[in-house]
Amino acid sequence: MKVVRKNSAGESREVLLKEYFVTASLIALLKRVGAEAARCAKPLPKQEPALVRVRP
């Protein structure tokens, strides 16, 4: 996204917008990684053998 605005000193805001979007995408990525790590760290439920009918 390219939005160029100049303030009273003539400085561009484009760099700030790029930093904002990079920061926002990094935060989203870290949240996703944290959620996946938490999911993988959970112990698996203990599986019990299934009951099966025996034909007479």
Secondary structure per residue as TSV (DSSP state, phi and psi in degrees):
chain	resnum	aa	ss	phi	psi
A	1	M	-	360.0	130.1
A	2	K	-	-122.6	107.4
A	3	V	-	-126.2	121.3
A	4	V	-	-114.6	118.4
A	5	R	-	-130.1	142.1
A	6	K	B	-113.9	135.7
A	7	N	-	-84.9	-172.7
A	8	S	T	-63.9	-24.8
A	9	A	T	-86.7	-3.7
A	10	G	-	86.9	13.4
A	11	E	-	-85.8	145.5
A	12	S	B	-87.3	146.3
A	13	R	S	-96.7	-1.4
A	14	E	H	-59.9	-41.4
A	15	V	H	-64.9	-39.5
A	16	L	H	-64.2	-39.2
A	17	L	H	-66.0	-40.2
A	18	K	H	-63.1	-42.9
A	19	E	H	-63.0	-39.5
A	20	Y	H	-61.1	-47.4
A	21	F	H	-69.6	-36.0
A	22	V	H	-65.6	-43.7
A	23	T	H	-63.5	-43.8
A	24	A	H	-63.5	-40.2
A	25	S	H	-70.7	-34.3
A	26	L	H	-66.7	-39.3
A	27	I	H	-63.4	-43.5
A	28	A	H	-62.8	-40.9
A	29	L	H	-64.7	-43.5
A	30	L	H	-65.1	-36.8
A	31	K	H	-63.1	-42.8
A	32	R	H	-64.1	-43.9
A	33	V	H	-64.0	-41.6
A	34	G	H	-63.0	-41.0
A	35	A	H	-65.8	-42.4
A	36	E	H	-66.8	-38.9
A	37	A	H	-65.0	-40.1
A	38	A	H	-65.4	-38.8
A	39	R	H	-65.2	-40.7
A	40	C	H	-73.6	-25.1
A	41	A	H	-80.7	-15.9
A	42	K	S	-67.7	137.3
A	43	P	-	-69.1	146.0
A	44	L	-	-73.3	143.4
A	45	P	-	-66.3	144.2
A	46	K	-	-71.0	125.8
A	47	Q	-	-91.8	135.9
A	48	E	-	-108.1	150.0
A	49	P	-	-63.7	143.2
A	50	A	-	-82.9	145.1
A	51	L	-	-81.4	135.0
A	52	V	-	-124.9	137.0
A	53	R	-	-73.2	141.1
A	54	V	-	-105.5	128.7
A	55	R	-	-76.7	134.5
A	56	P	-	-74.5	360.0
